[in-house]
Amino acid sequence: MNIRLVLASGAALGAIALSAPAMAQEARETTPAAEEEGNAIIVTARRQSETLAEVPAAVTVFTADALAKTGVQRADDFVQLTPGVTIVTGTAEAGDTQINIRGINGARDAESSVALVVDGILKTNTAQLNQNQGTLRQVEILKGPQGALYGRNAAAGAIVLQTLKPGDRLEGGMLVRAGQDNTYLANGFIATPVGDTAGLVLSANYSRTDGFFRNSFLDNSKTVDDQEVFGVDARFVTELGPDTELDVKARYADLKGASIAFNAAFHLPNFAGVNPAFFEDVNEHPFNFYSNIRPTNDQTTFETSAKIEHKFDGATLTAWLPYSDVDQSLVADGTSADFARFTFPGATPASVAASNACFASTAALAGYPLNQPTFIGTSPVPFIFNPVNGSTFGPYSPTTCDGTQFQIRQQEDISGEIRLASNGDGPINWQVGGYYLHINREVGVSLGADLGRGVIRELYNAPGTTNPTSQLYHDAFTTDVYAIFGSVEGDITDRFNVTVAGRYDIEDRRVESLVPAVRDPFTGGPINPGQAIVGGNVQTIAPQSGSFKQFQPKISLRYELTDDINLYGNWGIGFKSGGFNNQGSAAIVNSAFNQFIGTNVRINDKYRKETSSAFEAGVKGTLLDGAVTFDLAGYYTKIDDMQFFEFFVGGFGLLRVVSNIDEVEVYGGELNLSVEPVKGWTLFGSANLTESEIKANASRPVTVGNKSPYTADYTINLGTQIDLPVTDSINFVTRADYRITGPTWFHTLQDNTNPTLFSGLLPLPADANSPNKLVLPAFVGDADYSVSRRDTFGVMDLRVGFEGENWSVTAWAENLFNEKYLNEVITAVEFGGSFISPGGRQRFGVELGYKF
């Protein structure tokens, strides 16, 4: 398949070779900044304006022209064009984004490992990573620890965005895109001067899609991966004096769509005798969706910020103050039908009602076709207990037996920074400053009984309601961050430059459980397993607090080998604060797994901070009078207490937690190369190879020697761009981008086996009076995770069109050859399988652009 894609793309467009996706082919783009530096690309990745060649690190840059020609809108677009970087986003919910750079991953439900900086201001919520940030004018992706520059959550790197700034003339533009599956996008902006000393930018964006997949049970409805987004942005810049500038921004966005776009794949080889699909390679899974609950995802975002800059004779004082409020919620089907939480009636009206609903829906749907090996018999009892009439539902079934889930993630934060920096016109450049951040975050996960009457969008619903709550995690998290930082850069000789930077961060974190002191109406125990029962009364969970501190130094070296070639090297420490899981998580894992099936999985309600030490060395430059641009780098990173997302499913419901992997080593190499054989035709691409190894992991010792999770073995970007005149005023523009992503493990368990809840339900005793009952030893329920690795896949995007001075018409294809691949594999080890989400399929469309 990969060979066919390469050959087809080459036949369509002429040639494909290696290079950097934007660093090279846009080097001659004429912009005001570029003109000032002799047509070189100007970047601000290190919080100062400098040419790309001067940055002593591997940086991928997309200029305004590159963004337009690639059709980039959000992070998942430009990440796919960047070597050594992968992204998982939107599989569970819109704000759920993990970016992996060179083996360091942002664990779901923890802080990000990648700093997001927009117009010089640091964003503070991982939900913002893949949102539309306004009218993009440049994207810079800086790899390796950047904590010395940006502090928290920059252990893997930084994404630095620049949006349109108003100038001294009126300008505007719009872009309209239409594609298959009722997929539409419309963006527009206007920038205008306001008097002699001020300017305003207003922009809006709208997008919608029915998605690629349909819910077979809900009348083939477009409710699996559909989405609708609307957003508006405003930016006002004014001069308060000849040396003072005020930059004020505001943004509002609203998203509505689906959530939890997953199927389950089982990894139980000893059950394969009953049905081979019980031992399924995740890459061979046929996706179908059957949930009886319409999954929904709602997200609203409001942001505002103010930044002021004042220039003194030898330095510039910069201060900024942003506020952000992001509210998210989702509704979806549950996961636990096979473990009988809502199957067997108990002594309470709530449990009896849930059981009756489950039995009724099972009887009504017996024989309904589901993804193999799941099936619905006449009884909801798992088939290992009732091999004649039993069922295997899997998660998100069309019956009511798996219950419901309602989740919220709400974060409100305010931060501020003040920085004094030299103006960059002396032999030594420096900066010093301080930073403060306050976060209020509320997270809740509510599991309820599905009585066939819908989901109540409240975290706690009392017994007797139409959706009584069975289990609840609900916590308020508070974070205060304090930091001081500084750096010095100077030329030791005419060709040798050294930068020394450092930052000290303190994060004070607190968590308070908001779960009421009530009992689970189904089991009679506390509604949260972390709650104790004293004297017959359920007790609330006591608050916890912790402080996480780290000094983050960084040293960068650059040697100008020739006027066109630079050698560079850097070393730095990365830091990601520890924190708290939903309170009660440790109690769930201990009782449901360690005590029940004899595992020794170490999960704590408080997880440790992550630190990393990273080295990078490389060479970058141009040859043949700029016709060839290259960047070659090698890197080594040691990560202590890497934060990792674990997902647990059982009779209790579902649980999302962050754990720690004690030590991971990562090393690799990266090459970017660009060639412009003739003016208007560019060949470009890149290659990254990453090796990784888990050196120690007390949480799961058997995983030592395995690879870092969520890390592709390699990425390869190949492509070409043609921009040639047809007439004096019209250009023919064609661009092809082909991305190969190598094999990827998503969990620390890889070529390993592990007991599951099915192992705990066994052995079944022999019974002469029940000849149909199977006699199975416990090991029959063990899982083998060698089939949970995502295979190599390649995706081809193509754009062909014409551009005039003020307009463009483009035909586009995403995933041109309809490569079927996986977006994410969430292995639930003790469940005995993985939750897998499909990647985007083939889509064609057209695009119209106009600017003035």
N, C-alpha and C positions, 0 to 999 in steps of 0.2 A: 504493500500500500504506500509506504513512504517513497519508494523509488518512482512509483507511478505519479505521485503528486509532484515530485521534483521535475520529472520529465514533462508533465503537462504544463506546469507553470513556466518552464523554460520555453516550451513551444509557443505558449500564448504571448510571452512578453520579451523573448529575445535571449535573456541570460539571467542567471542568478549566481551571486558570489558572496563571499563573506565580507561583513563590515558592521560598523556601529549604526544603529537605526537612525540617529539624527545627528550625532556628533560630527559626522563628516560631511554628509551630503548637503547640509545647510550652512557650511562654513562660510560660503560666499554670500549668504543672504544679506541684503542691504536693509538695515534697520538703523534708527538714530544711534543706538548704543554701539552697534557694530561699526558705524562710520567713525566714531570717536577713537576706536582702537584698531583702525586699519582692517576693517571687515572681519575681525575675529569675533567669536561668540563671547558675549559677556554673561557671566553667571554670578549668582549671589549665594551659592551653596554654603560658603563659609562665612556668611553674614557680612560680606564685603564685596564690592564690585571688583572683579578680576576676569582676565581672559580664561577660557576653558583650559588652554595649554598650561596656565600657571598653577592650576589646582593640583596639589600633590596627592591625588587619589583618582580612582576610576569613577567617572561621572558620565551618565547618559543624559543628553539634553535633547529636548524637542522644542524647536522654535515655533513661532506662530505659523510659518509656512508649512513646516512638517506636520503640525497638528491638523491643519486644514487638509493636507493631501492624504493623511492617514484616516481622517474622519474621527479622530480621538475626541471623546466627550468626558470620560471619567477614568478613575484609576485602573479599572479592569481592562480598559483599552490600552493605555500606554504601558502597563506592566507587561502585557503579552509581547511587547516589542523590545523588552529590556533583558539582556542576558543575565542569568543567575538570579532572576527574580520570578517568583510565581505568586499567584493570588487565589484564594478561595473566598467567594463573596456571594451572599444572597441565597445560599443553600437552605439555611434555616429561617433567616429573616433578613430584611434589607440592611440593617445596621451591623450584621454579623460578617466581619471582614478580617481575614488573616493573610498578611503579606509575609512571604518568606524570602529573605535575602541571604544568599550564600550559607544556607543551613540554619539560620536563626529565624524562628517562627514566632509570630504573635499568637499565643494560645487563646483560644476562644474563652471568653469570660474573664480573662486577665487583661492587663494593660497591653497596648500595642508595643511592638518592638521597633516601629518605624515612626519617626517624627513627621508630622504633617505641618508644613509652614506655608501660609498663604499671605502674600504681600508683606512678608516680614513678621507675621504674627503666628505664634505657635498655637495650633488647635489642640484640644484636650480630650476629645471623645473619640473612641475608635469607630463609632457610628458615622463619623464624618469622613472617613477615609475614602469611601467610594461614592460620595455625593457630588453633584454638580456644584462647582465652586464659583461660578460666574463665567465671564468671557475670558477664557484662557489665552495668554500670550506667550508663556514659556513654561516648560516643565523640566525640572532638574532632579535626577535620582542619584543620590550620593550614597555609596555603599560603605559598610564598615561602621564601627561605633562612632557616633557623633554626639555622645553625651557631653563632652567638653564644650560643645557649641550650643546644643539644644537641651541638655539635661535629660529629664525623665523620658523613657520610652523611645530612645534613639539608639538602642544597642545594636540594631541591625543596619541602620542607615537613616536617611532623611529624604522625604519628598518635598521639594521646594517649588511652589507654584507662584507664578506672577499673572495677575489678571489685568485687564485693560485699565489704564489710568487716563483720565481726561486730559486732553491737550488744549491747544489754542484755536482749534477749528472744529466745526461740526462734522461728525462722522457717524455712521450707523451701518447696520447690516442685519440680514436675516438668513436663516438656513431652514429648509423644509425637507424632510426625509420621509419616504413611505416605502414599506416593504410588506412581505408576506405576513400572514397571521395577524392582520390588522395592526401592524407595527408602524407607528408614526412618531415623528419627532419634529419639534419646531422650536427654534431658538431665535431670539432677536435682541438687539441692543441699540442704544443711541448714546452718544457721548457729545456733550456740548459745553462750550465755555459759558461761565456765568459771570458776566462782567470781565474785568481785566485781570483779576487775580484768583479766580475760582473756576472749577469745572465739575460736571456731574456726569456720571454714567448710570444709566438704567438698563437692566437686562431682565429677560424672562425666558423660561424654558418649560416645555411641556413634552411629555413622552408617554406612550402607552403601547401595550402589546397584549395579545391574547395568549402568548407563550407557545411553546412547542408541543406541550402535552395536554391530554384531556383526562377528565375523571370519568371512567367508564360507568361507575355506579350511579353518579349523579347526572344521568342522561347525556353523557359525553360532554359535560360542561367544561368551559374554559376557566378552570379554577385550580390548576396545578402550579403554573408559573406565570400567571397573568400579573400585570402591574400597570399602575397609572401614577405619574409623578408630575407635580406642578411646582415651580419655584420662581421667585422674584429676587433680584439683587439690586442694591443701590450703593454707589460710591461717590462721595463728595470730597473733593480736595480743594483746599483754599490756602492762600498765603496770608498768614497773620502779620507778616512783616517781611522785609527783604531777606531775612535769614531764617524764617520760621514757617513751617508747613504743617497743616492739620489735615489728616486723612481719616474720614469717618465712613464706616461701612455698615450695612444691614442686610440680612438675608432671611427669607422665609421659604420653607419648602414643605410640601405635603405629599405623602406617599400612601397609596392603598394598593394592596395586591394579595398574593397568596403567600403561604409559608410552608416550611417542612416538606420540601419537594424530595422525599426519600422513598425508596423501596428497601426491603430487607433481603440480604443474601445470607443463607445459612452455611456454616463451616463445620458440619458434624459428619465426619466420614463414616462413622459406624452406623448412622441412620441411612446412609446411601443405599443400603440393601433394600430398604422399603421404597425409597425414591431417590434416584441419583442426584436430583436437584438439592438434596440436603447437604451436599458437599459441592458448592458452586463457586467457580471462579468469578470474582466480581466483574471482570471484563466481559463475561459472556451473558450477563443478565439482560433479559428483555424487559424493558420498563413498561409497566402498566400501573394505573392508580385507581383505587377503589374505595377511598375513604367515604364514610357516610356523613362526616362533618365537613362542611365547606371551610378549608383552611384560610385564614385571613391574617393580614399583616398591616398594621397602621403605624405610620411614623410621621411626626410633625417636628420641624426644626425651626428654631428662631435664634438668630445670632446677631450681635451688634458689636462693634469695636470702634475705638478711637486711638489714633496714633499721632504723636506730635514729634517733629524733628526741628531742632534748632542748631544752626551752624555757628560755632565760634571761630576764631581765627585759625586754630590748629586742631579743633576737635568738633564732633557732632554729638549732641545729646538727643537720645531717642527714648521715648516712653510710650508704652501702649497699654490699653485696658480693654480686653474683650469679655463679653458675657455670652453664654451659650445655654440653651435649653432644648434638649432632645428627648421626646417621649415616644416610646415604642410599646406595642402590645401585639400579641398574636393569639389566635385561637386555632386549635387543631385536634385531630383525633389522638387517642392515646396509643400506648405501645404494649400493654401487658395482658392481652387476652389469653395468651398461652399459659400464663402463670396464675390465672383463676382469681384475680383480685375481685372481679365483679361477677363471678360465676356461681359460687356456692352461697345459698341463703344462710344468714345468721339469725341472731335474735332480735335485730332491730328492723323497724319498718324500712329504713333506707337500704339496708343490705338485701332485704326481701324484694323490694321494688327493683333494684338493680339486677338481681339475679333473674327475676321474672322477665324483665326486658331483654336480658341477654339470651335466655332460653327461647323466647318468642322470636327474636330476630334470627337466631340460628336455625330454628325450625323452618322459618319462612324462606331462608336463603340457602338451605341445604342443596349442595350441588352447584351453587353459583361459581362460575369459573374465576379462579384467582391465579396469580403468578405461582408457578411451581416452586417449592413443594407444598405451598399452603393450599388448604382445602377446607370446606365447611361441610361437616357431617350433620347428622340429625341431633347430635349432642355437642355442647360446647366444651365438654371435658377433653383435655389433650389426648391425642391418639395413643400415647404410651400407656394411658390408664384405660382407654376404651378403644381398642384397635378396630372394632367393628363399626361403631357409630361416631367415634370421636372426631375432633377437628384439629387442624393446625392453622391458626389464623395469621400469624405474623403481626407486625404492627400496622396500624392505619387500615383496619379491615372494614368491610361494609356493615358488619354487625355492631351492636352496641356494647359488645363484651369487653372492648379495650378502653372504655371510658372516654374522657375528654381532658384536654389541657388548656389552660389559659396562663399566659406569661406576660409580665410587664418588665420593662427596663427603662427607667426614667433617670436622666442625669441633668443637673443644673450646676453650672460652674462659672466662676469669675476668676480672672487671673490678671496679673500685672507685671510689667518689667520696666526697669530703667537701666539705660546703658549709655556709657560715655566712650566714644571711640575716636581714634585719630582719623584725620581726613584722607590718609593714604598718600600724601604727597611728600613724605619724608623718608629717610633711610630705615626708620623703624615704625611699624604699625602696631597698635595696641588697642585693647578694649577691656573695660571692667563694667560690672553691673550686678544687679540683684533681681530676684524673681520670687513671686508669691502666687500660689494657686489654692483655691478652695473649691471642693467638690462635694455636692450632695447627690448621692445615688441611691435609688430604691429598686430592688430586684425582687420579683415574686414569681413563684411557679406553683400553680394550683392544679391539682388533679381531682377530677370529679366523676361521678357516675353519669353515664349516658342513659337517660330514661326515654330517649327518642323525642325529646321536646326541646332540643337545642342547648346552647351554651349560655349561661349567665356570665357576663363579662365583669365579674367581681372575683377577688381572690378568695374570699370565704363566703360560701353559701351554706346556710344551716340545714340540718336534717329536715325533711318535709318539703323542701323546695324542689323545683324541677331539675336541678343540677347540683345535688348536695356534694360538698367538698369532702374528699377522702384523705388527701394528704396535702400539706401546705408548707412551702418554704417562703418566707417573706422577711426581708431584712432591709434596714436603712444603713448605708455606708457613708461615712464622712471622712474626707481626706484633706489635710493641710500640707502644702509643700512649700519649703523655704530653700532658696539656693543663692549662692554667690558664685561669680565666675569671672574669668579674665584670660587674656591671651596676649602674647607678644610675638611679632613676626619681624624678621630682619634679614638683610643680606650679609652673610659672612664674607663673601667675595662677590665679584661681579656676576658670578655664575651659580653660587651656592646660597640657597635660601633655607632658613630654619624657622619653624613656628612651634611655640610651646603654649599649650592651653590647658586649663583646668577648671573644674566646676565641682562644688560640694553641695550635695542635695540631702535634705532631710524630709522624709515623708512620715507624718503622723496619721495613723489610720485608726478608725473606730467602727465598730459594727454593733447594731442593736436589733435584736429579733423583734418583729412586729406580729408574730404568730400568737393568736389568742390562746388562753389556757383552756382548751376544749379537747374532747376526745374524738377520735375517728369513729364515725357512726357505723363503720363496717367491721372493724376489728375490736373496738373497745379500748384500744391503746391511745396514747397521745397522738394528736393529728400531725405532729412533727416528732420523729424518733429521737431528736435531741432533747426533748422535754422529759423531765423526770416526773414520776408520780410519787408523791409523799403523802402518807395518811389518806390515800384514796383520792387525792386532789392533784390535778395536772399543774405543774409548775412552769413558769415562763423561763426562757433561756437568758442567762445573765449576759450583759454586754461584754465585749472584748475590745482590747486596744493593743496597738503595737507601733513601734517606731523603726523605720528602715532608713539607714544612712549609707552614703557612699561618696567617696572622692573619685572623680572621673578625669584623669589626666589624658593628654594626647600630645604626641610629638610627631611633626611632619617635616620631611626633608625633600628638597627639590634641587637637582643639579642640572644646569643647562649644558647638555653635552655639545650641542651645536645651536645655531639660531633657530632651528626648526625641530629639535628633538630634546625632550626632557626626561631625565631619570627621576623617579620619585619613590619615597618610602614613608610609611607611617605606622605608628603603634598607638593603641588607645584602649581604655577600659570602658566597657558598656555596663549599664545598670538598669534593671527593671525592678521596681519595688515589689516586695511581698504583699500579701493581703489576706483577705478572708473569703472563704466559700460561704454559701448559704449555711447558716448554723443548723446543725443536725446531720450534715453530710457524713461525717466520720462515723456517727452512730449507725447510719443506714448501711454503709459498706461493711462495718464490723459485724452487724447482726445478720444481714442478708447474704453475705458471701464468706467472710472469714470464719464465722461460727457455723454456717450452714453447710458449706462445701469444702471447708478446710483450706481455703486460700490464705495468703498473708499479704494482701494488698494494703499498702500504707497510704491512707488518705487522712488528712487533717483538716479541721475547720479553718486553720491558719496555715497558709503556704509561705515558703521562704522566698527571699529576694533572689533574683537572677543576676549574676555578674559574668562578664566575658572579657577576655584579653585577646586582642586581635592585631595581627601583623599583616601588612600589605606592602608589596614592592612591585614596581612596574616601569615601563617606558612608554611614552606617548609622543606623537609628533606627526609631521607631514613630510612627504617626499615628492619629487618631480614637480616642484613649484606648486605644491598644494593639490595636485591631482590625486594623490594617495594620502589617506589619513589613517592612522593606526593607534591602537592602545593595547598593550599586552601587560597583564598583571597576574601575580600569584599571591595567595593569601593563606593564612593559618589562624584559626580561632579556637580557643579553649573556653568552654562555657561551663560554669559551675551553677548547679541547681536550676537547670533549664526548666522553665515553666511549661507544662504540657496539659492539654485538655483531655480529660477522661469522661466517658459516657457510660452510665450503668443503667440497665433495665432489668426489672424483676417483678415479683408479685407486689412489691411496694409501689411500683410505677416507674418513673424515670428520674435520673439524677445527673446533673452537670456539675463537674468539679474541676479545679485546677490542682495538679500534683507537681512534684519536682523530680527531675532526672538529675542525679547527683553530679555527673560529669560527662560531657560530650566533647569530642574533638572533631573539628572540621578543617579541611584544607582543599585547595583547588587552584585552578587557573582559568583565565578568561582572556579571550582575544576579540578585538574589534578591528575591522578593516573596511575601508571604503575606497572605491576607485571611480573616477569620472573619466572614462576613456575619451569621450567627446563632450563638448558643452551641451548640457540638456539631458544627458543620459548618465545615470548613476547606478552602480552595482554596490550592494551593501549587505551586511550581515554580521553575525557575532556567534561566538560559541563559548559556553561555560561548562566546565567539568568540576563537580564537587564530590569529594569523598568525605565520609563522616563515620564516626564510631561512638557508640555509647560505651564509656569506660567504667561507669559505676551507676547503679540504679537500685537503691534499697527498696523502693516501692515495688519493683518487679525484678528481682535479681537475675532471672533467667534471660533477660533481654540484653545483658552485657555482651558486647560484640556486634549488636545490631546497629542499623543506621539511624541517623537523626530523623525523627518523623516529619512529614510534610516537606521533605527535601528531595527534589528531583535529582537523579544521578547526573543529568546534563540537560542543558537547553541549547538549542541551535536556532538562530534567526537568519533566514535567507530572503533576499528580495531584490527588487529593482524598481527604479522610477525613471520614467521618460517624461520630459517637459520640453516639447519642441514647438516652434511656431508653425502654424498652418497658413495664416495670413499675417499682416502687420499688426493685427489687434486680437487674434485668436490663437491660443495654444492648445495643442493636444496633450493631455496629461493622463498617464497610466501609472498605477503603482500596484505591486504585488508584494504581499508579506506572507511568508510561510514560516510557521513556528513549530519546531519539534520539541516536545517535552519528554524527557526520559523517564524510566521507571521510577515510581514513587511509592514509598511506604508511608502510611498515615498514622501508624501506631507503633509503639515500641515493641509490641509482640509482632513478630514477622514470621520467620520459618520456625514457629514454636507451637506447641500444644498447650492446652490449659483446661482444667475442669470448668464446667459450666453449671448453671442451675439445673439443667437436665441431669447432670451427674449427681447432684444432690437429691433429686427426686428418685434416684435408683439406689440400690437394686429393688426390684419388685419381687416379693416372695411368691414362691410357687403355691398354687391353690387348686387342689384336685377338683373342687366344685366349680371352678371357673376355667375351663380348658382353653378359652380364647385369650386369657390374660398372658402376656409375654413375661418371660423371666429374663431380665437384663441386668448384668452387673453394672456397677457405677461407672466404670471407665468407658462404657458405650456412649455416655453423654459428653465425653471430652471433645474439645474442638481443635482443629488444625488450621492455623492462620496463614499457611503458605500460599493460599489462594486469595489473599486479601490485598495484594499489591496491584496498584494501577499500572497498566502496561504503557509502553511508549506510544505516543500518538502525535499526529501532525495535522495542523489546521492551516488552511490556505485562505487568505482574504484578498480580494481583488477589487480595484477601483479603476474605471475607465471613463474619461469624459473630456470636456472642452472648457476652457477658461477664457473669458474676456477680461477687459480691464476692471469691470465692476460686477461680473456675473460668472456663474459656473453651472454646468449641467453634468452630473455624474451618475453612471450606473455602477452599482456595487453588489458584491457577493460576500457574504460571511460564511465561513466554512464551505468553500466552493465545492469540495468533493464529498460533503456530507459525512465527514469522519465521525464515527460514534465513539465517544470517549466519556470518561467519568470526571465530574467536577470535584467530588470529594468522596472519601470512604471513611466513615466514622465507625470504627470497630468497637462494639460493645462486648468486651472479652467474655465476661461471665454470662452473657446472653447466648453466646454460641454463634455469633454472626456479625454482620456489618450492616450499617445503614448507608446506602449508596445513593448519590445524587448524579443525574446525567448532565453532561456538558451541553452547550448550545449546538443545535443542528443547523443544517443548511438553510440560508435565507437570502433572497434576492430583493433588490429594491432600487429606487432612483432617488436622487438628491438634487435640489435646486438651491443655489446660493446667490445672494445679491448684497452688495455693499456700496456705500457712497461716502 
